[in-house]
Amino acid sequence: MSQILLYPPVAFIIFLLVGYMLFRLGEATGPKSGVGAGKISTYACGEDIPGKKVQYSYHLFHIAFFFTVLHVAALVIATVPSGGVALLGIIYLLIALITVVILLID
Protein backbone atom coordinates (compact mmCIF):
# COMPACT_ATOMS: atom_id res chain seq x y z
CA MET A 1 0.00 0.00 0.00
CA SER A 2 2.83 2.43 0.78
CA GLN A 3 4.35 1.81 -2.66
CA ILE A 4 1.28 3.19 -4.44
CA LEU A 5 1.95 6.62 -2.90
CA LEU A 6 5.28 6.74 -4.76
CA TYR A 7 3.74 6.51 -8.22
CA PRO A 8 4.04 9.93 -9.93
CA PRO A 9 0.33 10.33 -10.87
CA VAL A 10 -0.79 9.45 -7.33
CA ALA A 11 1.81 11.75 -5.76
CA PHE A 12 0.78 14.54 -8.15
CA ILE A 13 -2.88 14.21 -7.18
CA ILE A 14 -2.00 14.16 -3.47
CA PHE A 15 0.14 17.31 -3.78
CA LEU A 16 -2.55 18.97 -5.89
CA LEU A 17 -5.13 18.29 -3.18
CA VAL A 18 -2.80 19.52 -0.42
CA GLY A 19 -2.12 22.71 -2.39
CA TYR A 20 -5.83 23.27 -2.97
CA MET A 21 -6.58 22.79 0.73
CA LEU A 22 -3.84 25.30 1.65
CA PHE A 23 -5.29 27.76 -0.84
CA ARG A 24 -8.78 27.39 0.67
CA LEU A 25 -7.39 27.70 4.20
CA GLY A 26 -5.57 30.92 3.29
CA GLU A 27 -8.67 32.27 1.59
CA ALA A 28 -10.82 31.51 4.64
CA THR A 29 -8.41 32.93 7.24
CA GLY A 30 -7.02 35.86 5.26
CA PRO A 31 -8.34 39.41 5.43
CA LYS A 32 -11.27 40.24 3.17
CA SER A 33 -10.80 43.22 0.87
CA GLY A 34 -13.38 44.99 -1.17
CA VAL A 35 -12.99 46.52 -4.59
CA GLY A 36 -12.87 50.29 -4.19
CA ALA A 37 -11.98 53.22 -6.42
CA GLY A 38 -8.41 53.20 -5.10
CA LYS A 39 -7.91 49.55 -6.02
CA ILE A 40 -8.72 49.97 -9.69
CA SER A 41 -7.05 53.35 -10.33
CA THR A 42 -3.56 53.64 -11.83
CA TYR A 43 -0.86 54.68 -9.39
CA ALA A 44 2.94 54.76 -9.62
CA CYS A 45 5.60 56.28 -7.38
CA GLY A 46 3.19 58.41 -5.39
CA GLU A 47 1.54 60.03 -8.42
CA ASP A 48 -1.77 59.40 -10.07
CA ILE A 49 -1.15 58.59 -13.73
CA PRO A 50 -3.93 58.81 -16.29
CA GLY A 51 -4.37 55.62 -18.25
CA LYS A 52 -3.71 55.64 -21.97
CA LYS A 53 -3.89 53.15 -24.79
CA VAL A 54 -0.65 51.31 -25.53
CA GLN A 55 0.47 50.87 -29.13
CA TYR A 56 1.90 47.41 -29.65
CA SER A 57 4.78 46.74 -32.00
CA TYR A 58 5.11 43.44 -33.81
CA HIS A 59 8.74 43.96 -34.72
CA LEU A 60 9.86 41.45 -32.08
CA PHE A 61 7.53 38.85 -33.62
CA HIS A 62 9.32 39.17 -36.97
CA ILE A 63 12.71 38.74 -35.31
CA ALA A 64 11.52 35.71 -33.32
CA PHE A 65 9.99 34.12 -36.42
CA PHE A 66 13.18 34.78 -38.40
CA PHE A 67 15.20 33.16 -35.59
CA THR A 68 12.87 30.14 -35.56
CA VAL A 69 13.02 29.64 -39.33
CA LEU A 70 16.81 29.77 -39.37
CA HIS A 71 17.16 27.34 -36.47
CA VAL A 72 14.72 24.85 -37.94
CA ALA A 73 16.56 25.09 -41.26
CA ALA A 74 19.86 24.42 -39.46
CA LEU A 75 18.26 21.42 -37.75
CA VAL A 76 17.10 20.09 -41.13
CA ILE A 77 20.57 20.53 -42.59
CA ALA A 78 22.12 18.70 -39.64
CA THR A 79 19.69 15.76 -39.66
CA VAL A 80 18.82 15.19 -43.32
CA PRO A 81 19.85 11.70 -44.37
CA SER A 82 21.72 11.04 -47.59
CA GLY A 83 20.11 9.44 -50.59
CA GLY A 84 16.73 10.16 -52.14
CA VAL A 85 15.39 11.87 -49.04
CA ALA A 86 18.06 14.56 -49.32
CA LEU A 87 16.05 16.10 -52.18
CA LEU A 88 13.18 16.76 -49.77
CA GLY A 89 15.61 18.46 -47.39
CA ILE A 90 16.87 20.69 -50.20
CA ILE A 91 13.29 21.58 -51.18
CA TYR A 92 12.54 22.43 -47.54
CA LEU A 93 15.63 24.64 -47.37
CA LEU A 94 14.54 26.48 -50.52
CA ILE A 95 11.14 27.14 -48.93
CA ALA A 96 12.92 28.36 -45.78
CA LEU A 97 15.08 30.66 -47.93
CA ILE A 98 11.97 32.13 -49.57
CA THR A 99 10.48 32.67 -46.09
CA VAL A 100 13.60 34.48 -44.91
CA VAL A 101 13.58 36.71 -47.99
CA ILE A 102 9.92 37.59 -47.39
CA LEU A 103 10.67 38.38 -43.73
CA LEU A 104 13.58 40.61 -44.71
CA ILE A 105 11.52 42.48 -47.30
CA ASP A 106 8.67 43.09 -44.88
Secondary structure, 3 states (H helix, E strand, C coil): CCCHHHCHHHHHHHHHHHHHHHHHHHHHHCCCCCCCHHHHCCEECCEECCCCCCCCCCHHHHHHHHHHHHHHHHHHHHHCCCCCCHHHHHHHHHHHHHHHHHHHHC
